[in-house]
Amino acid sequence: MDPERQEAYLDLIERVLSCPNGQELEVLSSCSDLIDAGFVQMLIEVSASMARAGNEDTADFLGQLARLLGKSLGLSPDLMPAGYSSSQG
């Protein structure tokens, strides 16, 4: 993965996490060029990292966001983490 794009993904994740509640979609829409399979993969990686660090709420939020974006992008369910199967929501 391109390091510049990876940094852009991380910056967008930080912006989503720090924006006022309810404005997440607006933040994501403002960077729609970054919403792709790579971004979904980065969400999954950051979610797993947050879970390992004990930040379950953030991990759950990012995992759900990854699942929703992955679904809207038409990504294969095989790319989604096992903990975020369609049976969860």
Secondary structure, 3 states (H helix, E strand, C coil): CCHHHHHHHHHHHHHHHHCCCCCHHHHHHHCHHHCCHHHHHHHHHHHHHHHHCCCHHHHHHHHHHHHHHHHHHCCCHHHCCHHHCHHHC
